[in-house]
Amino acid sequence: KSQLLSFVHKTASRGIYTSGKGSSAVGLTASVVRDPDTKDLVLESGALVLSDKGVCCIDEFDKMNDTTRAVLHEAMEQQTVSIAK
């Protein structure tokens, strides 16, 4: 499975490859951070946002913790990513 995901990631025009074991909900979706230059709050894109209109390959999905997996339900079902600060 890992080799198949790696191949899809490399051949897709817009593909992101990540491991579910080391991924967090914030790393997969997006986070709000303060820009060091302007001191404004900005969004930092995660793997799902970066792979928009492409393929996001998540390896070791079964090793992902339950809270991280729950965040992915919205993205997979509704095709949206909500940000709360």
QUIMOGI-V796259 format. One record per pair of residues at least 12 apart in sequence whose ideal C-beta (glycine too) atoms are under 6 Angstrom apart, sorted by the first residue. I is the first residue (numbers start at 0). J is the second residue. D is the distance in whole Angstrom. If there is no record, write none. Layout:
i=I j=J d=D
i=I j=J d=D
This chain:
i=1 j=58 d=5
i=4 j=56 d=4
i=4 j=58 d=5
i=7 j=54 d=6
i=7 j=56 d=6
i=8 j=56 d=5
i=11 j=53 d=6
i=11 j=54 d=4
i=13 j=53 d=3
i=14 j=53 d=5
i=14 j=54 d=5
i=15 j=46 d=5
i=15 j=49 d=5
i=15 j=50 d=4
i=15 j=55 d=5
i=16 j=56 d=5
i=17 j=46 d=5
i=17 j=57 d=6
i=18 j=58 d=5
i=18 j=59 d=5
i=19 j=57 d=5
i=19 j=59 d=4
i=19 j=60 d=5
i=19 j=62 d=6
i=19 j=63 d=4
i=20 j=59 d=5
i=20 j=62 d=4
i=24 j=67 d=5
i=24 j=70 d=4
i=26 j=45 d=5
i=27 j=45 d=5
i=27 j=46 d=5
i=27 j=47 d=5
i=28 j=45 d=5
i=28 j=47 d=6
i=28 j=80 d=5
i=29 j=42 d=5
i=29 j=44 d=5
i=29 j=45 d=5
i=29 j=48 d=5
i=29 j=82 d=6
i=30 j=43 d=5
i=31 j=84 d=5
i=47 j=74 d=5
